[in-house]
């Protein structure tokens, strides 16, 4: 049993990059959002959410911080995620819903999607990181 446990640990250690390199190679440089989402890793997205957690909670009913609570944000109206939060005029004027495509564009470059937004965040350049974040936002919003 001990030996088997050690072997499992070694296997896990070998996947230190969470299989991202393999996914990247398989998907290629210009993968569509659909393809990226089909192989997205929500638990890796949970770790990436560490970059958001200074400003955002995601638990059901959790409070707003510098940014609004993000529970169930995927599928919601833009600037409609948190009832008490004071959204900027820029984001309120955006309209539409947070589907995966809108979220992918927002996470890439918030200031470009909603010029004047108060979300001071440079954006997530890596398309695979964005897909994993979206998978996590989805998963965390449904529990
Ligand atoms: C420095 C603080 C900060 C960081 C870091 C940050 N955000 Fe935000 N976020 C905000 C603020 C402030 C707003 C409100 C923007 C507005 O009203 O213009 C916001 C808005 C949002 C919205 C819109 C919510 C709605 O109800 O329409 C989403 C989605 C979002 N952020 C996701 C993220 C994700 C995912 C990350 C990490 C990759 C992140 N943010 C990182 C501050 C931050």
Backbone and ligand atoms as CSV (ligand in chain L), in Angstrom:
chain,resi,resn,atom,element,x,y,z
A,1,UNK,N,N,0.835,-1.210,0.000
A,1,UNK,CA,C,0.000,0.000,0.000
A,1,UNK,C,C,0.865,1.254,0.000
A,2,UNK,N,N,1.895,1.229,0.859
A,2,UNK,CA,C,2.765,2.413,0.938
A,2,UNK,C,C,3.420,2.691,-0.409
A,3,UNK,N,N,3.896,1.603,-1.032
A,3,UNK,CA,C,4.590,1.750,-2.312
A,3,UNK,C,C,3.625,2.321,-3.349
A,4,UNK,N,N,2.401,1.768,-3.354
A,4,UNK,CA,C,1.416,2.255,-4.323
A,4,UNK,C,C,1.160,3.741,-4.096
A,5,UNK,N,N,1.035,4.141,-2.831
A,5,UNK,CA,C,0.804,5.554,-2.518
A,5,UNK,C,C,1.924,6.426,-3.047
A,6,UNK,N,N,3.146,5.955,-2.848
A,6,UNK,CA,C,4.289,6.744,-3.315
A,6,UNK,C,C,4.269,6.859,-4.836
A,7,UNK,N,N,3.888,5.768,-5.498
A,7,UNK,CA,C,3.852,5.803,-6.960
A,7,UNK,C,C,2.826,6.820,-7.448
A,8,UNK,N,N,1.684,6.859,-6.769
A,8,UNK,CA,C,0.648,7.823,-7.147
A,8,UNK,C,C,1.168,9.242,-6.963
A,9,UNK,N,N,1.853,9.454,-5.839
A,9,UNK,CA,C,2.400,10.790,-5.582
A,9,UNK,C,C,3.390,11.187,-6.668
A,10,UNK,N,N,4.220,10.214,-7.071
A,10,UNK,CA,C,5.194,10.511,-8.121
A,10,UNK,C,C,4.481,10.871,-9.417
A,11,UNK,N,N,3.412,10.124,-9.720
A,11,UNK,CA,C,2.644,10.404,-10.926
A,11,UNK,C,C,2.081,11.822,-10.883
A,12,UNK,N,N,1.523,12.166,-9.725
A,12,UNK,CA,C,0.941,13.500,-9.591
A,12,UNK,C,C,2.016,14.565,-9.748
A,13,UNK,N,N,3.191,14.291,-9.144
A,13,UNK,CA,C,4.278,15.263,-9.233
A,13,UNK,C,C,4.673,15.464,-10.696
A,14,UNK,N,N,4.612,14.367,-11.471
A,14,UNK,CA,C,4.953,14.448,-12.886
A,14,UNK,C,C,3.992,15.327,-13.655
A,15,UNK,N,N,2.792,15.526,-13.120
A,15,UNK,CA,C,1.800,16.382,-13.766
A,15,UNK,C,C,1.819,17.770,-13.137
A,16,UNK,N,N,2.983,18.227,-12.777
A,16,UNK,CA,C,3.101,19.496,-12.068
A,16,UNK,C,C,2.519,20.668,-12.830
A,17,UNK,N,N,2.480,20.574,-14.165
A,17,UNK,CA,C,1.917,21.685,-14.938
A,17,UNK,C,C,0.437,21.452,-15.239
A,18,UNK,N,N,-0.195,20.500,-14.531
A,18,UNK,CA,C,-1.623,20.213,-14.683
A,18,UNK,C,C,-1.975,19.773,-16.097
A,19,UNK,N,N,-1.000,19.250,-16.842
A,19,UNK,CA,C,-1.294,18.837,-18.209
A,19,UNK,C,C,-1.494,20.000,-19.156
A,20,UNK,N,N,-1.146,21.194,-18.738
A,20,UNK,CA,C,-1.374,22.365,-19.594
A,20,UNK,C,C,-0.524,22.301,-20.853
A,21,UNK,N,N,0.721,21.868,-20.696
A,21,UNK,CA,C,1.608,21.806,-21.860
A,21,UNK,C,C,1.026,20.859,-22.903
A,22,UNK,N,N,0.526,19.705,-22.443
A,22,UNK,CA,C,-0.055,18.735,-23.374
A,22,UNK,C,C,-1.304,19.313,-24.036
A,23,UNK,N,N,-2.126,19.992,-23.244
A,23,UNK,CA,C,-3.342,20.594,-23.808
A,23,UNK,C,C,-2.976,21.651,-24.845
A,24,UNK,N,N,-1.979,22.441,-24.500
A,24,UNK,CA,C,-1.559,23.511,-25.403
A,24,UNK,C,C,-1.106,22.917,-26.734
A,25,UNK,N,N,-0.331,21.849,-26.631
A,25,UNK,CA,C,0.181,21.215,-27.846
A,25,UNK,C,C,-0.972,20.645,-28.673
A,26,UNK,N,N,-1.931,20.028,-27.983
A,26,UNK,CA,C,-3.051,19.404,-28.679
A,26,UNK,C,C,-3.953,20.458,-29.332
A,27,UNK,N,N,-4.189,21.558,-28.628
A,27,UNK,CA,C,-5.125,22.565,-29.117
A,27,UNK,C,C,-4.511,23.454,-30.195
A,28,UNK,N,N,-3.199,23.649,-30.144
A,28,UNK,CA,C,-2.553,24.547,-31.089
A,28,UNK,C,C,-2.767,25.996,-30.691
A,29,UNK,N,N,-2.143,26.894,-31.432
A,29,UNK,CA,C,-2.099,28.305,-31.044
A,29,UNK,C,C,-3.442,29.020,-31.235
A,30,UNK,N,N,-4.214,28.599,-32.212
A,30,UNK,CA,C,-5.430,29.357,-32.541
A,30,UNK,C,C,-6.704,28.588,-32.226
A,31,UNK,N,N,-6.709,27.873,-31.115
A,31,UNK,CA,C,-7.874,27.071,-30.750
A,31,UNK,C,C,-9.093,27.957,-30.550
A,32,UNK,N,N,-10.253,27.473,-30.994
A,32,UNK,CA,C,-11.494,28.210,-30.770
A,32,UNK,C,C,-11.853,28.158,-29.290
A,33,UNK,N,N,-12.704,29.074,-28.885
A,33,UNK,CA,C,-13.172,29.074,-27.496
A,33,UNK,C,C,-13.866,27.748,-27.186
A,34,UNK,N,N,-14.674,27.249,-28.129
A,34,UNK,CA,C,-15.392,25.990,-27.897
A,34,UNK,C,C,-14.405,24.853,-27.624
A,35,UNK,N,N,-13.337,24.802,-28.396
A,35,UNK,CA,C,-12.347,23.741,-28.200
A,35,UNK,C,C,-11.633,23.913,-26.862
A,36,UNK,N,N,-11.314,25.157,-26.521
A,36,UNK,CA,C,-10.639,25.402,-25.236
A,36,UNK,C,C,-11.546,25.018,-24.072
A,37,UNK,N,N,-12.840,25.343,-24.204
A,37,UNK,CA,C,-13.769,25.030,-23.114
A,37,UNK,C,C,-13.996,23.525,-22.994
A,38,UNK,N,N,-13.986,22.832,-24.141
A,38,UNK,CA,C,-14.240,21.392,-24.116
A,38,UNK,C,C,-13.182,20.655,-23.306
A,39,UNK,N,N,-11.980,21.212,-23.243
A,39,UNK,CA,C,-10.930,20.540,-22.468
A,39,UNK,C,C,-10.507,21.378,-21.266
A,40,UNK,N,N,-11.367,22.283,-20.845
A,40,UNK,CA,C,-11.000,23.178,-19.738
A,40,UNK,C,C,-10.961,22.428,-18.409
A,41,UNK,N,N,-10.182,22.956,-17.481
A,41,UNK,CA,C,-9.942,22.314,-16.182
A,41,UNK,C,C,-10.403,23.277,-15.074
A,42,UNK,N,N,-11.595,23.003,-14.553
A,42,UNK,CA,C,-12.172,23.924,-13.563
A,42,UNK,C,C,-11.359,23.971,-12.274
A,43,UNK,N,N,-10.723,22.859,-11.896
A,43,UNK,CA,C,-9.978,22.912,-10.635
A,43,UNK,C,C,-8.702,23.725,-10.805
A,44,UNK,N,N,-8.138,23.698,-12.006
A,44,UNK,CA,C,-7.011,24.603,-12.261
A,44,UNK,C,C,-7.521,26.050,-12.275
A,45,UNK,N,N,-8.715,26.251,-12.840
A,45,UNK,CA,C,-9.332,27.578,-12.827
A,45,UNK,C,C,-9.526,28.091,-11.412
A,46,UNK,N,N,-9.841,27.182,-10.492
A,46,UNK,CA,C,-10.013,27.594,-9.089
A,46,UNK,C,C,-8.722,28.173,-8.541
A,47,UNK,N,N,-7.608,27.565,-8.922
A,47,UNK,CA,C,-6.322,28.103,-8.453
A,47,UNK,C,C,-6.020,29.436,-9.126
A,48,UNK,N,N,-6.329,29.531,-10.426
A,48,UNK,CA,C,-6.088,30.797,-11.136
A,48,UNK,C,C,-6.951,31.912,-10.549
A,49,UNK,N,N,-8.106,31.538,-9.996
A,49,UNK,CA,C,-9.008,32.542,-9.413
A,49,UNK,C,C,-8.329,33.265,-8.247
A,50,UNK,N,N,-7.237,32.725,-7.754
A,50,UNK,CA,C,-6.450,33.424,-6.735
A,50,UNK,C,C,-6.104,34.847,-7.161
A,51,UNK,N,N,-5.928,35.063,-8.469
A,51,UNK,CA,C,-5.603,36.399,-8.979
A,51,UNK,C,C,-6.807,37.335,-8.908
A,52,UNK,N,N,-7.989,36.784,-8.738
A,52,UNK,CA,C,-9.222,37.568,-8.710
A,52,UNK,C,C,-9.716,37.762,-7.273
A,53,UNK,N,N,-9.281,36.874,-6.394
A,53,UNK,CA,C,-9.907,36.771,-5.071
A,53,UNK,C,C,-9.642,37.983,-4.180
A,54,UNK,N,N,-8.608,38.770,-4.505
A,54,UNK,CA,C,-8.393,39.988,-3.724
A,54,UNK,C,C,-9.594,40.918,-3.860
A,55,UNK,N,N,-10.242,40.863,-5.010
A,55,UNK,CA,C,-11.343,41.788,-5.304
A,55,UNK,C,C,-12.702,41.109,-5.399
A,56,UNK,N,N,-12.742,39.777,-5.530
A,56,UNK,CA,C,-14.018,39.087,-5.761
A,56,UNK,C,C,-14.202,37.888,-4.844
A,57,UNK,N,N,-15.389,37.753,-4.262
A,57,UNK,CA,C,-15.818,36.487,-3.671
A,57,UNK,C,C,-16.637,35.764,-4.739
A,58,UNK,N,N,-16.876,34.466,-4.516
A,58,UNK,CA,C,-17.685,33.716,-5.481
A,58,UNK,C,C,-18.724,32.842,-4.799
A,59,UNK,N,N,-18.637,32.672,-3.508
A,59,UNK,CA,C,-19.613,31.844,-2.795
A,59,UNK,C,C,-21.010,32.451,-2.852
A,60,UNK,N,N,-22.033,31.588,-2.821
A,60,UNK,CA,C,-23.418,32.065,-2.831
A,60,UNK,C,C,-23.649,32.994,-1.647
A,61,UNK,N,N,-24.143,34.191,-1.901
A,61,UNK,CA,C,-24.475,35.125,-0.839
A,61,UNK,C,C,-23.286,35.807,-0.190
A,62,UNK,N,N,-22.075,35.548,-0.670
A,62,UNK,CA,C,-20.895,36.201,-0.090
A,62,UNK,C,C,-20.888,37.680,-0.480
A,63,UNK,N,N,-20.193,38.491,0.304
A,63,UNK,CA,C,-20.237,39.935,0.103
A,63,UNK,C,C,-19.418,40.413,-1.079
A,64,UNK,N,N,-19.615,41.654,-1.432
A,64,UNK,CA,C,-18.800,42.295,-2.455
A,64,UNK,C,C,-17.499,42.764,-1.811
A,65,UNK,N,N,-16.436,42.825,-2.597
A,65,UNK,CA,C,-15.192,43.445,-2.133
A,65,UNK,C,C,-15.005,44.696,-2.970
A,66,UNK,N,N,-13.787,44.890,-3.437
A,66,UNK,CA,C,-13.569,45.980,-4.389
A,66,UNK,C,C,-14.421,45.712,-5.640
A,67,UNK,N,N,-14.566,44.462,-6.011
A,67,UNK,CA,C,-15.430,44.053,-7.115
A,67,UNK,C,C,-16.639,43.287,-6.585
A,68,UNK,N,N,-17.624,43.055,-7.450
A,68,UNK,CA,C,-18.863,42.379,-7.021
A,68,UNK,C,C,-18.676,40.880,-6.788
A,69,UNK,N,N,-19.535,40.303,-5.966
A,69,UNK,CA,C,-19.603,38.844,-5.815
A,69,UNK,C,C,-19.884,38.216,-7.184
A,70,UNK,N,N,-19.240,37.090,-7.477
A,70,UNK,CA,C,-19.347,36.497,-8.816
A,70,UNK,C,C,-20.116,35.181,-8.839
A,71,UNK,N,N,-20.890,34.903,-7.795
A,71,UNK,CA,C,-21.630,33.638,-7.801
A,71,UNK,C,C,-22.637,33.614,-8.957
A,72,UNK,N,N,-22.573,32.572,-9.771
A,72,UNK,CA,C,-23.539,32.403,-10.860
A,72,UNK,C,C,-23.451,33.461,-11.941
A,73,UNK,N,N,-22.281,34.082,-12.102
A,73,UNK,CA,C,-22.184,35.214,-13.027
A,73,UNK,C,C,-22.352,34.783,-14.490
A,74,UNK,N,N,-21.930,33.549,-14.815
A,74,UNK,CA,C,-22.072,33.092,-16.206
A,74,UNK,C,C,-23.570,32.915,-16.511
A,75,UNK,N,N,-24.029,33.589,-17.570
A,75,UNK,CA,C,-25.446,33.542,-17.934
A,75,UNK,C,C,-26.238,34.738,-17.423
A,76,UNK,N,N,-25.662,35.468,-16.456
A,76,UNK,CA,C,-26.348,36.642,-15.915
A,76,UNK,C,C,-26.180,37.856,-16.831
A,77,UNK,N,N,-27.016,38.868,-16.586
A,77,UNK,CA,C,-26.861,40.136,-17.297
A,77,UNK,C,C,-25.550,40.787,-16.873
A,78,UNK,N,N,-24.854,41.388,-17.824
A,78,UNK,CA,C,-23.646,42.146,-17.512
A,78,UNK,C,C,-24.010,43.258,-16.524
A,79,UNK,N,N,-23.188,43.430,-15.496
A,79,UNK,CA,C,-23.431,44.396,-14.422
A,79,UNK,C,C,-24.685,44.034,-13.624
A,80,UNK,N,N,-25.057,42.763,-13.668
A,80,UNK,CA,C,-26.245,42.328,-12.937
A,80,UNK,C,C,-25.965,41.216,-11.948
A,81,UNK,N,N,-24.682,40.942,-11.705
A,81,UNK,CA,C,-24.329,39.804,-10.873
A,81,UNK,C,C,-24.640,39.996,-9.400
A,82,UNK,N,N,-24.426,41.205,-8.921
A,82,UNK,CA,C,-24.606,41.449,-7.494
A,82,UNK,C,C,-25.558,42.623,-7.300
A,83,UNK,N,N,-26.656,42.381,-6.619
A,83,UNK,CA,C,-27.729,43.377,-6.514
A,83,UNK,C,C,-27.280,44.646,-5.797
A,84,UNK,N,N,-26.367,44.498,-4.811
A,84,UNK,CA,C,-26.002,45.675,-4.012
A,84,UNK,C,C,-24.819,46.442,-4.570
A,85,UNK,N,N,-24.156,45.871,-5.554
A,85,UNK,CA,C,-22.880,46.458,-5.978
A,85,UNK,C,C,-23.099,47.683,-6.864
A,86,UNK,N,N,-22.279,48.703,-6.678
A,86,UNK,CA,C,-22.353,49.911,-7.495
A,86,UNK,C,C,-21.480,49.803,-8.733
A,87,UNK,N,N,-22.043,49.269,-9.807
A,87,UNK,CA,C,-21.280,49.091,-11.043
A,87,UNK,C,C,-20.997,50.443,-11.691
A,88,UNK,N,N,-19.934,50.496,-12.459
A,88,UNK,CA,C,-19.602,51.711,-13.203
A,88,UNK,C,C,-20.614,51.930,-14.321
A,89,UNK,N,N,-20.744,53.177,-14.747
A,89,UNK,CA,C,-21.606,53.483,-15.895
A,89,UNK,C,C,-21.098,52.739,-17.122
A,90,UNK,N,N,-19.781,52.596,-17.225
A,90,UNK,CA,C,-19.188,51.927,-18.397
A,90,UNK,C,C,-19.683,50.492,-18.499
A,91,UNK,N,N,-19.689,49.779,-17.381
A,91,UNK,CA,C,-20.119,48.375,-17.449
A,91,UNK,C,C,-21.637,48.276,-17.604
A,92,UNK,N,N,-22.363,49.187,-16.957
A,92,UNK,CA,C,-23.833,49.159,-17.074
A,92,UNK,C,C,-24.257,49.414,-18.512
A,93,UNK,N,N,-23.473,50.253,-19.222
A,93,UNK,CA,C,-23.826,50.586,-20.604
A,93,UNK,C,C,-23.518,49.443,-21.574
A,94,UNK,N,N,-22.771,48.446,-21.104
A,94,UNK,CA,C,-22.332,47.371,-21.997
A,94,UNK,C,C,-23.507,46.545,-22.521
A,95,UNK,N,N,-24.416,46.196,-21.636
A,95,UNK,CA,C,-25.568,45.389,-22.044
A,95,UNK,C,C,-25.213,43.925,-22.283
A,96,UNK,N,N,-26.195,43.121,-22.608
A,96,UNK,CA,C,-25.968,41.714,-22.917
A,96,UNK,C,C,-25.771,40.847,-21.694
A,97,UNK,N,N,-25.368,39.621,-21.937
A,97,UNK,CA,C,-25.191,38.640,-20.871
A,97,UNK,C,C,-23.771,38.121,-20.868
A,98,UNK,N,N,-23.379,37.604,-19.717
A,98,UNK,CA,C,-22.058,36.989,-19.597
A,98,UNK,C,C,-22.108,35.564,-20.116
A,99,UNK,N,N,-22.145,35.409,-21.449
A,99,UNK,CA,C,-21.945,34.064,-21.980
A,99,UNK,C,C,-20.434,33.826,-22.053
A,100,UNK,N,N,-20.050,32.637,-22.478
A,100,UNK,CA,C,-18.621,32.300,-22.447
A,100,UNK,C,C,-17.806,33.244,-23.327
A,101,UNK,N,N,-18.350,33.624,-24.482
A,101,UNK,CA,C,-17.598,34.477,-25.406
A,101,UNK,C,C,-17.383,35.867,-24.805
A,102,UNK,N,N,-18.434,36.423,-24.188
A,102,UNK,CA,C,-18.300,37.744,-23.568
A,102,UNK,C,C,-17.297,37.683,-22.412
A,103,UNK,N,N,-17.347,36.601,-21.642
A,103,UNK,CA,C,-16.429,36.477,-20.510
A,103,UNK,C,C,-14.998,36.312,-20.991
A,104,UNK,N,N,-14.810,35.571,-22.079
A,104,UNK,CA,C,-13.463,35.369,-22.614
A,104,UNK,C,C,-12.858,36.724,-23.021
A,105,UNK,N,N,-13.652,37.554,-23.686
A,105,UNK,CA,C,-13.162,38.862,-24.123
A,105,UNK,C,C,-12.878,39.766,-22.928
A,106,UNK,N,N,-13.772,39.737,-21.933
A,106,UNK,CA,C,-13.618,40.565,-20.726
A,106,UNK,C,C,-12.349,40.196,-19.974
A,107,UNK,N,N,-12.143,38.893,-19.772
A,107,UNK,CA,C,-10.987,38.466,-18.992
A,107,UNK,C,C,-9.687,38.725,-19.740
A,108,UNK,N,N,-9.754,38.797,-21.055
A,108,UNK,CA,C,-8.560,39.087,-21.824
A,108,UNK,C,C,-8.149,40.548,-21.631
A,109,UNK,N,N,-9.126,41.450,-21.658
A,109,UNK,CA,C,-8.803,42.876,-21.581
A,109,UNK,C,C,-10.049,43.668,-21.159
A,110,UNK,N,N,-10.280,43.768,-19.839
A,110,UNK,CA,C,-11.514,44.419,-19.358
A,110,UNK,C,C,-11.668,45.846,-19.878
A,111,UNK,N,N,-10.585,46.598,-19.920
A,111,UNK,CA,C,-10.683,48.012,-20.309
A,111,UNK,C,C,-11.057,48.160,-21.778
A,112,UNK,N,N,-10.759,47.140,-22.564
A,112,UNK,CA,C,-11.107,47.200,-23.981
A,112,UNK,C,C,-12.587,46.874,-24.177
A,113,UNK,N,N,-13.103,45.954,-23.383
A,113,UNK,CA,C,-14.507,45.555,-23.491
A,113,UNK,C,C,-15.424,46.659,-22.972
A,114,UNK,N,N,-15.014,47.294,-21.879
A,114,UNK,CA,C,-15.829,48.361,-21.279
A,114,UNK,C,C,-14.896,49.517,-20.894
A,115,UNK,N,N,-14.555,50.353,-21.889
A,115,UNK,CA,C,-13.644,51.471,-21.595
A,115,UNK,C,C,-14.198,52.315,-20.448
A,116,UNK,N,N,-13.384,52.563,-19.433
A,116,UNK,CA,C,-13.837,53.308,-18.267
A,116,UNK,C,C,-14.257,52.395,-17.124
A,117,UNK,N,N,-14.149,51.086,-17.293
A,117,UNK,CA,C,-14.507,50.176,-16.204
A,117,UNK,C,C,-13.616,50.425,-14.980
A,118,UNK,N,N,-14.182,50.162,-13.813
A,118,UNK,CA,C,-13.410,50.319,-12.578
A,118,UNK,C,C,-12.676,49.029,-12.201
A,119,UNK,N,N,-12.771,47.997,-13.040
A,119,UNK,CA,C,-11.993,46.784,-12.769
A,119,UNK,C,C,-10.556,47.019,-13.216
A,120,UNK,N,N,-9.684,47.309,-12.245
A,120,UNK,CA,C,-8.290,47.605,-12.562
A,120,UNK,C,C,-7.520,46.302,-12.602
A,121,UNK,N,N,-7.516,45.711,-13.747
A,121,UNK,CA,C,-6.927,44.390,-13.917
A,121,UNK,C,C,-6.447,44.295,-15.355
A,122,UNK,N,N,-5.168,43.972,-15.524
A,122,UNK,CA,C,-4.565,44.008,-16.856
A,122,UNK,C,C,-5.195,42.993,-17.791
A,123,UNK,N,N,-5.689,41.878,-17.239
A,123,UNK,CA,C,-6.268,40.848,-18.100
A,123,UNK,C,C,-5.408,39.596,-18.093
A,124,UNK,N,N,-6.008,38.504,-18.558
A,124,UNK,CA,C,-5.360,37.195,-18.580
A,124,UNK,C,C,-5.003,36.905,-20.030
A,125,UNK,N,N,-3.718,36.928,-20.349
A,125,UNK,CA,C,-3.303,36.797,-21.749
A,125,UNK,C,C,-3.484,35.383,-22.287
A,126,UNK,N,N,-3.298,34.393,-21.430
A,126,UNK,CA,C,-3.265,33.005,-21.907
A,126,UNK,C,C,-4.680,32.475,-22.150
A,127,UNK,N,N,-4.998,32.079,-23.402
A,127,UNK,CA,C,-6.349,31.608,-23.726
A,127,UNK,C,C,-6.758,30.366,-22.931
A,128,UNK,N,N,-5.798,29.508,-22.610
A,128,UNK,CA,C,-6.123,28.293,-21.838
A,128,UNK,C,C,-6.429,28.676,-20.394
A,129,UNK,N,N,-5.698,29.626,-19.862
A,129,UNK,CA,C,-6.007,30.113,-18.509
A,129,UNK,C,C,-7.422,30.694,-18.472
A,130,UNK,N,N,-7.793,31.454,-19.506
A,130,UNK,CA,C,-9.141,32.054,-19.523
A,130,UNK,C,C,-10.216,30.971,-19.582
A,131,UNK,N,N,-9.991,29.937,-20.387
A,131,UNK,CA,C,-10.975,28.850,-20.476
A,131,UNK,C,C,-11.112,28.152,-19.124
A,132,UNK,N,N,-9.998,27.929,-18.444
A,132,UNK,CA,C,-10.055,27.265,-17.136
A,132,UNK,C,C,-10.785,28.153,-16.129
A,133,UNK,N,N,-10.557,29.458,-16.197
A,133,UNK,CA,C,-11.279,30.384,-15.315
A,133,UNK,C,C,-12.783,30.348,-15.585
A,134,UNK,N,N,-13.160,30.330,-16.857
A,134,UNK,CA,C,-14.589,30.301,-17.206
A,134,UNK,C,C,-15.217,28.999,-16.703
A,135,UNK,N,N,-14.502,27.884,-16.868
A,135,UNK,CA,C,-15.015,26.602,-16.366
A,135,UNK,C,C,-15.217,26.677,-14.857
A,136,UNK,N,N,-14.295,27.333,-14.179
A,136,UNK,CA,C,-14.438,27.474,-12.726
A,136,UNK,C,C,-15.597,28.396,-12.361
A,137,UNK,N,N,-15.737,29.518,-13.057
A,137,UNK,CA,C,-16.851,30.442,-12.777
A,137,UNK,C,C,-18.177,29.706,-12.941
A,138,UNK,N,N,-18.260,28.869,-13.974
A,138,UNK,CA,C,-19.463,28.067,-14.212
A,138,UNK,C,C,-19.699,27.092,-13.074
A,139,UNK,N,N,-18.668,26.337,-12.758
A,139,UNK,CA,C,-18.802,25.278,-11.741
A,139,UNK,C,C,-19.117,25.889,-10.379
A,140,UNK,N,N,-18.411,26.952,-10.032
A,140,UNK,CA,C,-18.591,27.545,-8.707
A,140,UNK,C,C,-19.933,28.253,-8.605
A,141,UNK,N,N,-20.471,28.653,-9.736
A,141,UNK,CA,C,-21.748,29.344,-9.707
A,141,UNK,C,C,-22.935,28.408,-9.598
A,142,UNK,N,N,-22.697,27.122,-9.762
A,142,UNK,CA,C,-23.820,26.196,-9.784
A,142,UNK,C,C,-23.883,25.367,-8.507
A,143,UNK,N,N,-23.173,25.786,-7.467
A,143,UNK,CA,C,-23.280,25.052,-6.201
A,143,UNK,C,C,-23.434,26.012,-5.051
L,1,LIG,C1,C,-8.176,44.936,-8.491
L,1,LIG,C2,C,-9.490,44.367,-8.291
L,1,LIG,C3,C,-10.008,43.330,-9.283
L,1,LIG,C4,C,-9.385,42.189,-9.735
L,1,LIG,C5,C,-7.991,41.677,-9.407
L,1,LIG,C6,C,-10.351,41.518,-10.587
L,1,LIG,N1,N,-11.513,42.240,-10.650
L,1,LIG,FE1,FE,-13.222,41.706,-11.621
L,1,LIG,N2,N,-14.097,43.469,-11.110
L,1,LIG,C7,C,-13.521,44.444,-10.298
L,1,LIG,C8,C,-14.376,45.597,-10.252
L,1,LIG,C9,C,-14.090,46.889,-9.491
L,1,LIG,C10,C,-15.511,45.282,-11.045
L,1,LIG,C11,C,-16.699,46.204,-11.375
L,1,LIG,C12,C,-16.351,46.864,-12.697
L,1,LIG,C13,C,-17.281,47.978,-13.142
L,1,LIG,O1,O,-18.342,48.199,-12.522
L,1,LIG,O2,O,-16.918,48.621,-14.139
L,1,LIG,C14,C,-15.300,43.929,-11.550
L,1,LIG,C15,C,-16.207,43.253,-12.374
L,1,LIG,C16,C,-16.060,41.942,-12.773
L,1,LIG,C17,C,-17.049,41.186,-13.503
L,1,LIG,C18,C,-18.433,41.671,-13.929
L,1,LIG,C19,C,-19.468,41.167,-12.916
L,1,LIG,C20,C,-20.919,41.479,-13.237
L,1,LIG,O3,O,-21.759,41.279,-12.341
L,1,LIG,O4,O,-21.232,41.936,-14.349
L,1,LIG,C21,C,-16.526,39.945,-13.709
L,1,LIG,C22,C,-17.181,38.787,-14.426
L,1,LIG,C23,C,-15.204,39.937,-13.127
L,1,LIG,N3,N,-14.947,41.162,-12.570
L,1,LIG,C24,C,-14.358,38.837,-13.141
L,1,LIG,C25,C,-13.044,38.859,-12.658
L,1,LIG,C26,C,-12.157,37.734,-12.720
L,1,LIG,C27,C,-12.531,36.336,-13.218
L,1,LIG,C28,C,-10.941,38.152,-12.226
L,1,LIG,C29,C,-9.631,37.380,-12.152
L,1,LIG,C30,C,-9.145,36.813,-13.393
L,1,LIG,C31,C,-11.103,39.539,-11.812
L,1,LIG,N4,N,-12.385,39.932,-12.095
L,1,LIG,C32,C,-10.119,40.314,-11.221
L,1,LIG,C33,C,-12.291,44.349,-9.651
L,1,LIG,C34,C,-11.341,43.360,-9.867
